[in-house]
Every structure is written in C-alpha cells, then in structure tokens.
C-alpha cells in the first residue's frame, strides 16, 4: 500500500470513526465492549482497505464489516449467543444503516436506544442490566428474580422486541 492510499484510509477512518462506533453501539449496548469491537473492526478495515472500491460509501462499507464482526464476537461468546437473537440484531442494524442514509448520524440510533431503555418498567430495566451490564446468564437471572428460566428467556425476547419497536418509532418521528 502506498503512502497516499494509507493517508486516505486514515483520513476517512478518522472522519468516520464516531459514526462507526455509534453503529456498533446500537448492536453492543455496553460502550467499552463496543469500543473493543471498533478496534477489531479498524484492524479488519485496514487489512481490507486495498479491496475497497473508492466509488463506494466508506461508512456503509465499514459498518457492513463492523456488523459481521459483532456477529462473529457474539457467536464466539456462546453464553451471549444463546440469548441474543441475530435476527433482532440484524433488524436493529438495518435500522441503524437506514438512519445513516437518511440522517447521516448513527448517534440518533444510540440515543433512541438509551431513551427506550429508560422507558422500560423498572423490573425490565433490572433484567436488561443483569443480562447486558453484568453479563448474567438467563439461569442466573431467573434464580435472582425468583422466576422460571423459560419465563426470563421469553421476557428477554419481549423486551428486545419492545426496544426494537421503540427505536423504530423514535427514528421515524
């Protein structure tokens, strides 16, 4: 890779880094984990840079790679992968990419997610925190909440769907 190509990558990545992180953060609610995914994604982007077609949108290309990196990491973490529906994450990613086309700001989706989390009943927020902030398994959450494992699993699905609807509503407003 020649110096001008390397400079172009650094310029485009630096300009787009916050938008790419915003996109990742919509899929990975924990900011430090989202930042880790951004680091891994940046390495992949650098390696794939020679394949990048200059007539394409850099952010869209980078977010596509970030999306695959998020899913790869979730599959590696078997505990998480069992309870996070890739189809729901895929839908959220689609919304985030669509938001990028319309508003040119991924931050809107992250803001919407934060607001939607605040709208949840306190008991739902507690379950979300157990699962995603403290990385507890469904079985651990069930034990702590005194509910059957299947109920907690179903409730997490219901919460995810509710968050998805809320994000869509906020982004369309």
C-alpha positions, 0 to 999 in steps of 0.5 A: 500500500502506498503512502497516499492510499494509507493517508486516505484510509486514515483520513476517512477512518478518522472522519468516520470513526464516531459514526462507526462506533455509534453503529456498533453501539446500537448492536453492543449496548455496553460502550467499552465492549463496543469500543473493543469491537471498533478496534477489531473492526479498524484492524479488519478495515485496514487489512481490507482497505486495498479491496475497497472500491473508492466509488463506494460509501466508506461508512456503509462499507465499514459498518457492513464489516463492523456488523459481521464482526459483532456477529462473529464476537457474539457467536464466539461468546456462546453464553451471549449467543444463546440469548441474543437473537441475530435476527433482532440484531440484524433488524436493529442494524438495518435500522441503524444503516437506514438512519445513516442514509437518511440522517447521516448520524448513527448517534440518533440510533444510540440515543433512541436506544438509551431513551427506550431503555429508560422507558422500560418498567423498572423490573425490565430495566433490572433484567436488561442490566443483569443480562447486558451490564453484568453479563448474567446468564438467563439461569442466573437471572431467573434464580435472582428474580425468583422466576422460571428460566423459560419465563426470563428467556421469553421476557428477554425476547419481549423486551428486545422486541419492545426496544426494537419497536421503540427505536423504530418509532423514535427514528421515524418521528 
